Amino acid sequence: MDNKDFNESMEQIDAILKQEGISRRDAMKILGLGGATMMMGSGAATPAKASSKATGKIVIVGGGLSGIATAAKLNRALKNPDITIIEPNPQSTSYQPGYTLVGSGLWTKDDITYETEKFIPSGVTWIQDKVVEFDPKSNKVKTSKGQTISYDYMVVATGLVLDFGAIKGLEEVGDVFSADSNDGARARKILGKDGLCSIYFGDGAVDTWTQMQEFVSKASSGSKVKAVFPEPHTPFKCGGAQKKIVNLTNRRLHDAKARENATLDFFTNRGKLFSVPEYHEAIKEQMKTRGVNTHFSHKFVEIDRANKLVIFEKHWQEKGEWDEDLKEYMMVTKTEKVEAPYDFCHIIPPQKAPDVVASSPIGSDKGWVPVNKETLQHVKYPNIFAVGDVIGVPLGKSGGSARKQYAVVVENLISLMEGKELKAKYNGYTVCPVITDIGKVMLAEFKWGPDGQPPVTAPSFPLDPTKERWLMWLLKAYMLKPMTQYGMLSGRA
Ligand SMILES: Cc1cc2nc3c(=O)[nH]c(=O)nc-3n(C[C@H](O)[C@H](O)[C@H](O)COP(=O)(O)OP(=O)(O)OC[C@H]3O[C@@H](n4cnc5c(N)ncnc54)[C@H](O)[C@@H]3O)c2cc1C
């Protein structure tokens, strides 16, 4: 997006904000967009003065969104920074929230792809390699090219892995990183054809649009067609992504005047559409209005490509034997196989921590890096912090949560280096801009509930967050990318 586009969208945003009774200044403050706006409008922002004299070698493993943001903020805060990023991918900072827009034909791959080296902060060392071994007792990591790198402090920011191989029928696809073009090339041998696709990696997003167009064109020519949208049983990044693709497919069918020829079926392993009750109710209504069939408690287990079936294990609880001691019935889990035929199937695969992390001393039984959920410090190794999709905390697998987490990690890491108490706390904030239509978004912001209660809404704007809005669409489509590029990846927002 150039300055002209940006200024035009800002004018539209100003007009809508005015209707809602919010000034642009307040909206910018809410979004932490000051730096981004200055970059786009009137040249580079003045960097904040480095304030800490703390010293020590910091190694950041993973230079995607969280890793680069952490490096940039540390680099700005330390007077004598000694920071190394280990990252193999020359396009690691590619903009994953834009994959949805590519998958529905609104953006192209060029809009989401950019070069890692442009975002490595000045003075930070970039080792273009991959960590293959963590040795936290000796404060060392080993890389695939055979280097041993020592550190005083480490930040783990490897993101997560798409575990396509866990789905029967997709074993050949195996592990895929969202931004890795080599993985994408392998995945494309199976996905992106015959109606099967996934926006969860860059090339997959491109192919999703091709597959969606073929699907719409079949419906347009009068064929009765079926689209199936399965969610995985594991935690996954961007909890709203499947809903977005359902809604965008619905829009494309309407535009082609072919909606009545297609069925749209959304499947989730969970018992609800969203963990926050208010958003669950709102999405339930959105799906009902759009004629989307919803299926709960369906574990996505297999793709039968030959017969074009998505296979689920439907599960429910039934009363078993009476327990005389507890004076209640034992509950027994029952399952049955459910087959859903598809012409178009958009897959969100199961997701996991990278094996190299999960199987190392810094991993956990479930794979994710175990950190104190508020300070983000490793539970066993105090000189290690972790940030982004790889951490084992409830919720929190989104760029929006990474944006809150990296600030906490930087503040606490500097406190540790200075021998002070760790005071910064992450509160579980995360955000999901649920695209309900082209031109409409429900900005679902939420955070952990008190004392283990379900998560609660956490709107930044003084507006009802369960409403679909054109304003939030403008933010999603025009503002979030510069906010990421010029705000977060430079450690400013
Ligand atoms: C389809 C889709 C839609 C999304 N939509 C939204 C949205 O609307 N809003 C939102 O907030 N978020 C959204 N997200 C989520 C958001 O993009 C991620 O949560 C965010 O990118 C996580 O950042 P990260 O740094 O943890 O991981 P990443 O950005 O994935 O970076 C991890 C990096 O670590 C590197 N790495 C991995 N292993 C190693 C190793 N062994 N050694 C060295 N480096 C390694 C990888 O190469 C990679 O570059 C979406 C994601 C997807 C896929």
The ligand as an SDF file (V2000), in Angstrom:
LIG
                    3D

 53 58  0  0  0  0  0  0  0  0999 V2000
   -4.0580  -17.6910    7.8240 C   0  0  0  0  0  0  0  0  0  0  0  0
   -3.5990  -16.8840    9.0000 C   0  0  0  0  0  0  0  0  0  0  0  0
   -4.3200  -15.7670    9.3810 C   0  0  0  0  0  0  0  0  0  0  0  0
   -3.9320  -15.0260   10.4800 C   0  0  0  0  0  0  0  0  0  0  0  0
   -4.6550  -13.9110   10.8010 N   0  0  0  0  0  0  0  0  0  0  0  0
   -4.2970  -13.1780   11.8650 C   0  0  0  0  0  0  0  0  0  0  0  0
   -4.9990  -11.9800   12.1900 C   0  0  0  0  0  0  0  0  0  0  0  0
   -5.9360  -11.5930   11.4980 O   0  0  0  0  0  0  0  0  0  0  0  0
   -4.6050  -11.2830   13.2800 N   0  0  0  0  0  0  0  0  0  0  0  0
   -3.5510  -11.6870   14.0430 C   0  0  0  0  0  0  0  0  0  0  0  0
   -3.2340  -11.0240   15.0340 O   0  0  0  0  0  0  0  0  0  0  0  0
   -2.8510  -12.8090   13.7580 N   0  0  0  0  0  0  0  0  0  0  0  0
   -3.1910  -13.5540   12.6840 C   0  0  0  0  0  0  0  0  0  0  0  0
   -2.4660  -14.6750   12.3550 N   0  0  0  0  0  0  0  0  0  0  0  0
   -1.4590  -15.1890   13.3040 C   0  0  0  0  0  0  0  0  0  0  0  0
   -0.1150  -14.5020   13.2600 C   0  0  0  0  0  0  0  0  0  0  0  0
    0.3460  -14.3660   11.9450 O   0  0  0  0  0  0  0  0  0  0  0  0
    0.8650  -15.3290   14.0800 C   0  0  0  0  0  0  0  0  0  0  0  0
    0.3120  -15.5200   15.3620 O   0  0  0  0  0  0  0  0  0  0  0  0
    2.2170  -14.6480   14.2090 C   0  0  0  0  0  0  0  0  0  0  0  0
    2.8480  -14.6150   12.9460 O   0  0  0  0  0  0  0  0  0  0  0  0
    3.0950  -15.3780   15.2070 C   0  0  0  0  0  0  0  0  0  0  0  0
    4.3760  -14.8460   15.2140 O   0  0  0  0  0  0  0  0  0  0  0  0
    5.6350  -15.7510   15.6440 P   0  0  0  0  0  0  0  0  0  0  0  0
    6.8060  -14.8420   15.6050 O   0  0  0  0  0  0  0  0  0  0  0  0
    5.3360  -16.4890   16.8750 O   0  0  0  0  0  0  0  0  0  0  0  0
    5.7480  -16.8440   14.4930 O   0  0  0  0  0  0  0  0  0  0  0  0
    6.1670  -16.6310   12.9850 P   0  0  0  0  0  0  0  0  0  0  0  0
    5.8320  -15.2530   12.5230 O   0  0  0  0  0  0  0  0  0  0  0  0
    5.5590  -17.7710   12.2460 O   0  0  0  0  0  0  0  0  0  0  0  0
    7.7620  -16.7490   12.9790 O   0  0  0  0  0  0  0  0  0  0  0  0
    8.4640  -17.8590   13.4740 C   0  0  0  0  0  0  0  0  0  0  0  0
    9.8450  -17.8630   12.8470 C   0  0  0  0  0  0  0  0  0  0  0  0
   10.7040  -18.7870   13.5170 O   0  0  0  0  0  0  0  0  0  0  0  0
   11.5380  -19.4040   12.5540 C   0  0  0  0  0  0  0  0  0  0  0  0
   12.0200  -20.6790   13.0720 N   0  0  0  0  0  0  0  0  0  0  0  0
   11.3070  -21.8070   13.2980 C   0  0  0  0  0  0  0  0  0  0  0  0
   12.0940  -22.7960   13.7660 N   0  0  0  0  0  0  0  0  0  0  0  0
   13.3420  -22.2760   13.8530 C   0  0  0  0  0  0  0  0  0  0  0  0
   14.6120  -22.8260   14.2690 C   0  0  0  0  0  0  0  0  0  0  0  0
   14.7180  -24.0840   14.6720 N   0  0  0  0  0  0  0  0  0  0  0  0
   15.6920  -22.0120   14.2230 N   0  0  0  0  0  0  0  0  0  0  0  0
   15.5890  -20.7240   13.8170 C   0  0  0  0  0  0  0  0  0  0  0  0
   14.4110  -20.1600   13.4030 N   0  0  0  0  0  0  0  0  0  0  0  0
   13.3100  -20.9320   13.4190 C   0  0  0  0  0  0  0  0  0  0  0  0
   10.6350  -19.5770   11.3430 C   0  0  0  0  0  0  0  0  0  0  0  0
   11.4010  -19.6930   10.1430 O   0  0  0  0  0  0  0  0  0  0  0  0
    9.8030  -18.3020   11.3860 C   0  0  0  0  0  0  0  0  0  0  0  0
   10.3470  -17.2840   10.5870 O   0  0  0  0  0  0  0  0  0  0  0  0
   -2.7910  -15.4130   11.2240 C   0  0  0  0  0  0  0  0  0  0  0  0
   -2.0360  -16.5200   10.8180 C   0  0  0  0  0  0  0  0  0  0  0  0
   -2.4280  -17.2460    9.7070 C   0  0  0  0  0  0  0  0  0  0  0  0
   -1.6090  -18.4250    9.2580 C   0  0  0  0  0  0  0  0  0  0  0  0
  1  2  1  0
  2  3  1  0
  2 52  2  0
  3  4  2  0
  4  5  1  0
  4 50  1  0
  5  6  2  0
  6  7  1  0
  6 13  1  0
  7  8  2  0
  7  9  1  0
  9 10  1  0
 10 11  2  0
 10 12  1  0
 12 13  2  0
 13 14  1  0
 14 15  1  0
 14 50  1  0
 15 16  1  0
 16 17  1  0
 16 18  1  0
 18 19  1  0
 18 20  1  0
 20 21  1  0
 20 22  1  0
 22 23  1  0
 23 24  1  0
 24 25  2  0
 24 26  1  0
 24 27  1  0
 27 28  1  0
 28 29  2  0
 28 30  1  0
 28 31  1  0
 31 32  1  0
 32 33  1  0
 33 34  1  0
 33 48  1  0
 34 35  1  0
 35 36  1  0
 35 46  1  0
 36 37  1  0
 36 45  1  0
 37 38  2  0
 38 39  1  0
 39 40  1  0
 39 45  2  0
 40 41  1  0
 40 42  2  0
 42 43  1  0
 43 44  2  0
 44 45  1  0
 46 47  1  0
 46 48  1  0
 48 49  1  0
 50 51  2  0
 51 52  1  0
 52 53  1  0
M  END
$$$$
